[in-house]
Amino acid sequence: MGKYNAIVFLTRFEKERYDSICNSCCIPNSKSFNTIDKAALTSKVVIAVGHLIPRKGFDNLISIWGNVHKENPHWSLLIFGEGPERGRLQKQIN
């Protein structure tokens, strides 16, 4: 393994796959949490957050949102993220 102490994986499946040949740990996606305050649910906004790469499917979301927006023009879609697909996705939105 050279100069590294461990390999970090994003899923337990990958970690378990390599446990026998190297020291590894897992940093999973964030977990759900409970809040005391409840949202008023008055805003008609949908958000999507993620790394703007092809496998995340933001292009599909944008295509589908076009149909949603035709029937629900008072709703908005906000996409938060950075990545190599940003320019292409912006062109698709425009």
C-alpha positions as CSV (number, residue, x, y, z in Angstrom):
1,M,0.0,0.0,0.0
2,G,3.0,2.3,-0.1
3,K,3.0,5.4,2.2
4,Y,-0.8,5.4,2.9
5,N,-2.3,4.1,6.1
6,A,-5.8,3.3,4.8
7,I,-8.2,3.6,1.9
8,V,-11.5,5.5,2.3
9,F,-14.6,4.1,0.7
10,L,-18.0,5.7,0.3
11,T,-20.0,2.5,0.8
12,R,-19.8,-0.4,3.2
13,F,-20.0,-2.8,0.3
14,E,-16.8,-1.4,-1.2
15,K,-15.1,-1.3,2.2
16,E,-16.0,-5.0,3.0
17,R,-14.8,-6.0,-0.5
18,Y,-11.3,-4.7,0.2
19,D,-11.0,-5.4,4.0
20,S,-9.0,-8.5,3.5
21,I,-6.2,-6.9,1.5
22,C,-5.9,-3.4,3.0
23,N,-6.8,-1.2,6.0
24,S,-9.9,0.6,5.0
25,C,-12.7,2.8,6.5
26,C,-16.1,4.0,5.2
27,I,-17.4,7.6,5.1
28,P,-21.1,7.0,4.2
29,N,-23.6,9.7,3.0
30,S,-25.1,11.8,5.7
31,K,-27.9,10.3,7.8
32,S,-31.4,11.6,8.4
33,F,-32.0,13.8,11.4
34,N,-35.0,15.0,13.3
35,T,-35.9,18.7,13.8
36,I,-38.1,20.4,16.3
37,D,-39.4,23.0,13.8
38,K,-41.6,21.9,11.0
39,A,-41.6,23.6,7.6
40,A,-44.6,25.7,6.7
41,L,-44.7,24.0,3.3
42,T,-45.8,27.2,1.6
43,S,-42.9,27.6,-0.8
44,K,-43.3,25.9,-4.1
45,V,-39.6,25.1,-4.6
46,V,-37.9,21.8,-5.3
47,I,-34.2,21.6,-4.7
48,A,-31.6,19.1,-6.0
49,V,-28.1,19.0,-4.6
50,G,-25.1,17.0,-5.9
51,H,-21.9,16.8,-7.9
52,L,-22.8,17.8,-11.5
53,I,-21.5,14.7,-13.3
54,P,-23.3,12.5,-15.8
55,R,-24.1,9.6,-13.5
56,K,-26.1,11.8,-11.2
57,G,-28.8,12.3,-13.8
58,F,-29.3,16.0,-13.5
59,D,-30.0,16.1,-17.3
60,N,-32.9,13.7,-16.8
61,L,-34.2,15.8,-13.9
62,I,-34.1,18.9,-16.1
63,S,-35.9,17.2,-18.9
64,I,-38.6,15.9,-16.6
65,W,-38.9,19.3,-14.9
66,G,-39.8,20.8,-18.2
67,N,-43.0,18.7,-18.2
68,V,-43.7,19.5,-14.5
69,H,-43.3,23.2,-15.1
70,K,-45.8,23.2,-18.0
71,E,-48.5,21.9,-15.6
72,N,-47.2,23.8,-12.5
73,P,-45.6,27.0,-13.6
74,H,-45.7,28.4,-10.1
75,W,-43.2,25.8,-8.9
76,S,-39.4,26.3,-9.2
77,L,-36.5,23.9,-9.4
78,L,-33.2,25.0,-7.8
79,I,-30.1,22.9,-8.5
80,F,-27.1,23.3,-6.2
81,G,-23.7,21.8,-7.1
82,E,-20.5,22.1,-9.1
83,G,-18.9,19.8,-11.6
84,P,-17.8,19.3,-15.2
85,E,-21.5,19.2,-16.4
86,R,-22.4,22.7,-15.2
87,G,-22.1,24.4,-18.6
88,R,-23.9,21.7,-20.5
89,L,-26.7,21.6,-17.9
90,Q,-27.1,25.4,-18.0
91,K,-27.4,25.2,-21.8
92,Q,-30.1,22.5,-21.4
93,I,-32.0,24.7,-18.9
94,N,-31.8,27.8,-21.2
